Amino acid sequence: MPKDTLLEPAELDSNLTVLNAEALEPWTLDDGKLHRRYKFSNFSAAFAFMTQAAMVCEVMDHHPKWTNVWNMVEVDLLTHRSKGITLLDIEMAMAMEQIAKQYLS
């Protein structure tokens, strides 16, 4: 299956279970998007996370909708061309979790 193929509900549930087993805090489904709020110790840690994640986004050519206010980063993932959640979103979320662990531990 191509990575940008829309996940069926059972596939999405299975992938979300695997993702959340690796996550420090759960990813949720919010209005058809994967959603996660990260709370870092300060602005520098939040910005460092976003900087590293941005490099992965560029390599994957897959870009999140995200916001940052002081120590909080909120992320929404959705594959726009597929109009839903795909394996690209799951892979991006997993990459973000690995990056976040450097700043949340």
Secondary structure as UniProt FT lines:
FT   TURN            3..4
FT   HELIX           9..22
FT   STRAND          28..30
FT   TURN            31..32
FT   STRAND          33..39
FT   HELIX           43..60
FT   STRAND          65..69
FT   TURN            70..71
FT   STRAND          72..77
FT   HELIX           80..82
FT   HELIX           87..104
//
